[in-house]
């Protein structure tokens, strides 16, 4: 139980990978990342900034993030439509 008496929920763990797609979400430029939860569910993440909280990982993160390609812009409606189509199985072989 939490200090307020609510049950503690297990953490959700996700693994994400950057795509080459960028978009605009509520006026903020973001990169689209795809990933999976620890139980195999698919997720789409919209990342505006990324920062390490582990000083030992800073060097790796600072080296990898600038290597991402500039990205191809897609309107948010298109990004969401593609995700919805994949979620319901449209376009699967």
matplotlib code that plots the C-alpha trace (Angstrom):
import matplotlib.pyplot as plt

x = [0.0, 1.1, 1.2, -2.2, -3.7, -3.8, -2.6, 0.9, 0.7, 3.6, 5.8, 5.3, 8.5, 8.9, 11.8, 11.7, 13.6, 13.7, 12.1, 13.0, 9.6, 9.1, 5.9, 4.3, 2.3, 0.4, 2.9, 6.0, 8.3, 8.7, 10.3, 8.2, 9.6, 8.1, 8.4, 7.0, 6.0, 7.5, 4.5, 4.9, 2.3, 3.1, 3.5, 4.2, 6.1, 6.4, 9.8, 10.5, 13.7, 15.7, 18.1, 20.0, 19.7, 22.7, 26.0, 27.7, 25.3, 25.6, 28.6, 26.8, 23.5, 25.3, 27.0, 23.9, 21.2, 22.9, 23.5, 19.7, 18.8, 17.1, 13.8, 11.0, 8.1, 4.6, 1.5, 0.3, -3.0, -1.0, 1.2, -1.9, -3.7, -0.8, -0.6, -4.4, -4.2, -1.4, -3.2, -6.3, -4.3, -4.8, -1.9, -0.6, 0.5]
y = [0.0, 3.5, 6.1, 7.2, 3.7, 2.9, -0.4, -0.4, -1.2, -3.1, -0.8, -0.8, -1.4, -0.5, -0.8, 1.9, 2.6, 5.8, 6.0, 8.4, 10.1, 13.5, 15.3, 18.2, 17.4, 20.3, 22.7, 20.9, 19.1, 15.4, 12.3, 9.1, 6.1, 2.6, 0.0, -2.9, -3.4, -6.1, -8.3, -7.7, -5.0, -2.4, 1.3, 4.5, 7.2, 10.9, 12.2, 15.9, 15.6, 12.8, 13.0, 10.5, 10.5, 8.2, 10.2, 7.1, 6.7, 10.4, 9.8, 7.0, 9.0, 12.2, 10.2, 8.3, 10.9, 13.3, 10.4, 10.1, 11.1, 14.5, 12.8, 13.0, 15.1, 13.5, 15.2, 13.9, 12.7, 10.5, 9.1, 8.2, 6.7, 4.5, 3.3, 2.7, 0.7, -1.4, -1.9, -3.3, -5.4, -3.4, -3.8, -7.0, -9.7]
z = [0.0, -0.7, 2.2, 1.1, 1.4, -2.4, -3.6, -5.2, -8.9, -10.6, -12.8, -16.5, -18.3, -22.0, -24.5, -27.2, -30.4, -32.3, -35.8, -38.5, -38.1, -36.4, -35.9, -34.0, -30.8, -29.3, -31.0, -29.7, -32.2, -31.2, -32.6, -32.8, -31.0, -31.3, -28.6, -26.6, -23.0, -20.9, -21.7, -25.5, -26.0, -28.7, -27.8, -29.6, -27.7, -28.6, -27.3, -27.1, -25.0, -23.5, -20.6, -18.6, -14.8, -14.5, -14.8, -16.0, -19.0, -20.0, -22.4, -24.3, -24.5, -25.6, -28.3, -29.6, -29.6, -32.0, -34.4, -35.0, -38.5, -38.9, -39.4, -41.9, -40.8, -40.8, -39.5, -36.1, -37.7, -40.1, -37.4, -35.2, -38.2, -39.0, -35.4, -35.3, -38.5, -37.1, -33.8, -35.5, -38.0, -41.2, -43.6, -42.0, -44.4]

ax = plt.figure().add_subplot(projection="3d")
ax.plot(x, y, z, "-o")
ax.set_aspect("equal")
plt.show()
